[in-house]
Structure formats: structure tokens, C-alpha cells
């Protein structure tokens, strides 16, 4: 194996390592998005329930919006996971 082939081999190993790390980061990122989305959704349900309990339409609307944000974030995490593979 000459020097050029040795360098290519080293760069190929490095490249595959970087790609593997990026895929792992995407998996972590998707899990974080899904977790944060669930937190938004749960928080939104509490806010919406409080709005219903107190008859506060504004609070109820904020809760509904928070639920929607959570659902979008969960979907974003799922999409990242699919395209990360």
C-alpha cells in the first residue's frame, strides 16, 4: 500500500466515522424533539383544563395552542428519525 492509498483509507475511515456520529446526533435530536413535544402537549392540556375550570377563554386558547406546538414538535422528531436512518 503506497502513501496515497494509505491516506485515502484513513480519510474513508474518518468519513464513515463522521457520518456515523451525525446519524447518532440526529437520533438524539429526534428523541429530544419528541420529548420536548410531549412536554408542550402535557403543559397545554393543563393550561386548557385550567382555562375551562375558571371559564377563561384566553387561557383555554393558549392551552390549545401549546398542544398544537407539542404535536408539531413530536412530528418533527419523528420525521428526523425517519430521514436520519
C-alpha positions as a Markdown table, in Angstrom:
| # | Residue | x | y | z |
|---|---|---|---|---|
| 1 | Unk | 0.0 | 0.0 | 0.0 |
| 2 | Unk | 1.5 | 3.3 | -1.0 |
| 3 | Unk | 1.2 | 6.6 | 0.8 |
| 4 | Unk | -1.7 | 7.8 | -1.4 |
| 5 | Unk | -3.8 | 4.6 | -0.8 |
| 6 | Unk | -3.0 | 4.9 | 2.9 |
| 7 | Unk | -4.3 | 8.5 | 3.0 |
| 8 | Unk | -7.4 | 7.5 | 1.2 |
| 9 | Unk | -8.1 | 4.7 | 3.5 |
| 10 | Unk | -7.6 | 7.0 | 6.5 |
| 11 | Unk | -10.0 | 9.6 | 5.1 |
| 12 | Unk | -12.6 | 6.9 | 4.3 |
| 13 | Unk | -12.4 | 5.7 | 7.9 |
| 14 | Unk | -12.7 | 9.3 | 9.1 |
| 15 | Unk | -15.6 | 10.0 | 6.7 |
| 16 | Unk | -17.6 | 6.9 | 7.8 |
| 17 | Unk | -16.9 | 7.8 | 11.4 |
| 18 | Unk | -18.2 | 11.4 | 10.9 |
| 19 | Unk | -21.3 | 10.1 | 9.1 |
| 20 | Unk | -22.0 | 7.6 | 11.9 |
| 21 | Unk | -21.7 | 10.4 | 14.5 |
| 22 | Unk | -24.1 | 12.6 | 12.5 |
| 23 | Unk | -26.6 | 9.8 | 12.4 |
| 24 | Unk | -26.3 | 9.3 | 16.2 |
| 25 | Unk | -26.8 | 13.1 | 16.7 |
| 26 | Unk | -29.9 | 13.0 | 14.5 |
| 27 | Unk | -31.3 | 10.2 | 16.6 |
| 28 | Unk | -30.6 | 12.1 | 19.8 |
| 29 | Unk | -32.0 | 15.2 | 18.3 |
| 30 | Unk | -35.2 | 13.4 | 17.2 |
| 31 | Unk | -35.6 | 12.0 | 20.7 |
| 32 | Unk | -35.2 | 15.4 | 22.2 |
| 33 | Unk | -37.7 | 16.9 | 19.9 |
| 34 | Unk | -40.3 | 14.2 | 20.7 |
| 35 | Unk | -39.7 | 14.5 | 24.4 |
| 36 | Unk | -40.0 | 18.3 | 24.3 |
| 37 | Unk | -43.1 | 18.0 | 22.1 |
| 38 | Unk | -44.7 | 15.7 | 24.7 |
| 39 | Unk | -43.9 | 18.2 | 27.5 |
| 40 | Unk | -45.5 | 21.0 | 25.4 |
| 41 | Unk | -48.6 | 18.8 | 24.8 |
| 42 | Unk | -49.0 | 17.9 | 28.5 |
| 43 | Unk | -48.4 | 21.5 | 29.6 |
| 44 | Unk | -51.0 | 22.6 | 27.0 |
| 45 | Unk | -53.6 | 20.1 | 28.4 |
| 46 | Unk | -53.1 | 21.5 | 31.9 |
| 47 | Unk | -53.4 | 25.1 | 30.7 |
| 48 | Unk | -56.5 | 24.3 | 28.7 |
| 49 | Unk | -58.1 | 22.4 | 31.6 |
| 50 | Unk | -57.4 | 25.4 | 33.9 |
| 51 | Unk | -59.0 | 27.7 | 31.4 |
| 52 | Unk | -62.1 | 25.5 | 31.3 |
| 53 | Unk | -62.2 | 25.3 | 35.1 |
| 54 | Unk | -62.0 | 29.0 | 35.5 |
| 55 | Unk | -64.1 | 29.9 | 32.5 |
| 56 | Unk | -61.1 | 31.8 | 31.0 |
| 57 | Unk | -61.4 | 31.6 | 27.2 |
| 58 | Unk | -58.0 | 33.2 | 26.7 |
| 59 | Unk | -56.2 | 30.6 | 28.9 |
| 60 | Unk | -58.1 | 27.8 | 27.2 |
| 61 | Unk | -56.9 | 29.1 | 23.8 |
| 62 | Unk | -53.3 | 29.3 | 25.0 |
| 63 | Unk | -53.5 | 25.7 | 26.1 |
| 64 | Unk | -54.9 | 24.6 | 22.8 |
| 65 | Unk | -52.1 | 26.4 | 21.0 |
| 66 | Unk | -49.5 | 24.8 | 23.3 |
| 67 | Unk | -51.0 | 21.4 | 22.4 |
| 68 | Unk | -50.6 | 22.1 | 18.7 |
| 69 | Unk | -47.0 | 23.2 | 19.2 |
| 70 | Unk | -46.3 | 20.0 | 21.0 |
| 71 | Unk | -47.8 | 17.9 | 18.3 |
| 72 | Unk | -45.8 | 19.6 | 15.6 |
| 73 | Unk | -42.6 | 19.1 | 17.6 |
| 74 | Unk | -43.3 | 15.4 | 18.1 |
| 75 | Unk | -43.9 | 15.1 | 14.3 |
| 76 | Unk | -40.7 | 17.0 | 13.6 |
| 77 | Unk | -38.8 | 14.5 | 15.8 |
| 78 | Unk | -40.4 | 11.5 | 14.0 |
| 79 | Unk | -39.5 | 13.0 | 10.6 |
| 80 | Unk | -35.9 | 13.5 | 11.7 |
| 81 | Unk | -35.8 | 9.9 | 12.9 |
| 82 | Unk | -37.1 | 8.6 | 9.5 |
| 83 | Unk | -34.7 | 10.6 | 7.4 |
| 84 | Unk | -31.8 | 10.1 | 9.8 |
| 85 | Unk | -31.8 | 6.4 | 9.0 |
